[in-house]
Amino acid sequence: MLPDPHTLAVFMAATLALNFTPGPDMMYVIANSLGHGRRAGVVSALGIGGGSIVHTAAAALGLSAILMSSALAYDAVRYAGAAYLIYLGWKSFTGPGGTVHATGLSGGSLWRIFRQGVATNVLNPKVALFFLAFIPQFVDPARGSVVLQFLLLGTMFNCSGTIVNTAVALAAGSLGHRFSSKAGVSRSRRWFTGTVFVALGARIATASR
């Protein structure tokens, strides 16, 4: 089901290069890691990965192609995603001022952060467009089911991205924890997190197809 070894090597090289390139998902993970600690950052990375699974399945089944063919549907998803990110930014700006350490997050809070990660990824149509443009280049109908190849390659890409984002979350969370005891840092972290969310929302809202 997988491509030939040479094609697979090219795919993995391109995958690593893309996943190491800073983008909206990585910025979202960094913002949560700095704002809420390592655990929140890791859960954010897992949420992003969950959203990518949805995009992979949708692209493999042709649902993403339908979304891309309808300007109305594309814009509806795009503006919903932008509004959601801006809402998260507003919540960060207006949230409580106390410092939240990684160990202070409850299971419910972590589950909420996971759901937010899934939602922000699923509601970004640029991700759907990327999967439709990138994965098919490495799919060979002569090697078996196109759908299964798409799912396998998408899963490999997603696992690589989740590992990279998890490493980024741990690094950013450690950095945030190091400075958490300093006066004024808690408020600065909340404002940084909120600014990143609002900026990501504005980017999605104003980006062309």
KABEL-V507894 format. One record per backbone hydrogen bond with DSSP energy under -0.5 kcal/mol. NH is the residue of the N-H (numbers start at 1). CO is the residue of the C=O. E is the energy in kcal/mol with one decimal. If there is no record, write none. Layout:
nh;co;e
NH;CO;E
NH;CO;E
//
This chain:
nh;co;e
8;4;-2.7
9;5;-2.3
10;6;-2.1
11;7;-2.5
12;8;-2.5
13;9;-2.2
14;10;-2.5
15;11;-2.7
16;12;-2.6
17;13;-2.1
18;14;-2.5
19;15;-2.7
20;16;-1.9
21;17;-0.6
21;18;-0.7
22;20;-0.5
27;23;-2.5
28;24;-2.3
29;25;-2.1
30;26;-2.6
31;27;-2.5
32;28;-2.0
33;29;-2.3
34;30;-2.9
35;31;-2.2
36;32;-2.6
37;33;-1.8
41;37;-2.0
42;38;-2.8
43;39;-2.5
44;40;-2.2
45;41;-2.2
46;42;-2.2
47;43;-2.3
48;44;-2.6
49;45;-2.2
50;46;-2.3
51;47;-2.2
52;48;-2.1
53;49;-1.7
54;50;-1.5
55;51;-2.1
56;52;-2.6
57;53;-2.5
58;54;-2.6
59;55;-2.6
60;56;-2.5
61;57;-2.0
62;59;-0.9
63;58;-1.9
64;58;-1.2
66;62;-1.2
67;63;-1.9
68;64;-2.6
69;65;-1.4
70;66;-0.7
70;67;-0.9
71;69;-0.6
74;70;-2.5
75;71;-2.5
76;72;-2.2
77;73;-2.3
78;74;-2.6
79;75;-2.9
80;76;-1.8
81;77;-2.5
82;78;-2.3
83;79;-2.6
84;80;-2.1
85;81;-2.1
86;82;-2.4
87;83;-2.2
88;84;-2.1
89;85;-2.2
90;86;-2.5
91;87;-2.4
92;88;-1.9
93;89;-2.3
94;90;-2.1
95;91;-0.7
95;92;-0.5
101;99;-0.6
104;101;-1.5
105;102;-0.9
110;106;-2.3
111;107;-2.3
112;108;-2.1
113;109;-2.3
114;110;-2.3
115;111;-2.4
116;112;-2.3
117;113;-2.2
118;114;-2.3
119;115;-2.8
120;116;-2.9
121;117;-1.6
122;118;-2.9
123;119;-2.5
124;121;-1.4
125;123;-0.7
127;124;-1.6
128;124;-0.9
129;125;-2.4
130;126;-2.3
131;127;-2.4
132;128;-2.0
133;129;-1.6
134;130;-3.0
135;131;-1.1
136;131;-0.6
137;134;-1.1
138;135;-2.3
139;136;-1.1
141;139;-0.5
143;140;-2.3
144;141;-1.3
149;145;-2.1
150;146;-2.7
151;147;-2.5
152;148;-2.6
153;149;-2.8
154;150;-2.6
155;151;-2.3
156;152;-2.2
157;153;-2.5
158;154;-2.4
159;155;-2.7
160;156;-2.1
161;157;-2.3
162;158;-2.5
163;159;-2.2
164;160;-2.2
165;161;-2.7
166;162;-2.3
167;163;-2.1
168;164;-2.3
169;165;-2.4
170;166;-2.3
171;167;-2.1
172;168;-3.0
173;169;-2.7
174;170;-1.9
175;171;-1.9
176;172;-2.5
177;173;-2.3
178;174;-1.8
179;175;-1.1
180;177;-0.8
182;179;-1.3
185;182;-1.8
188;184;-1.8
189;185;-2.9
190;186;-2.1
191;187;-2.3
192;188;-2.4
193;189;-2.8
194;190;-2.6
195;191;-2.4
196;192;-2.4
197;193;-2.3
198;194;-2.5
199;195;-2.6
200;196;-2.6
201;197;-2.4
202;198;-2.6
203;199;-2.2
204;200;-2.3
205;201;-2.4
206;202;-2.0
207;203;-1.3
//
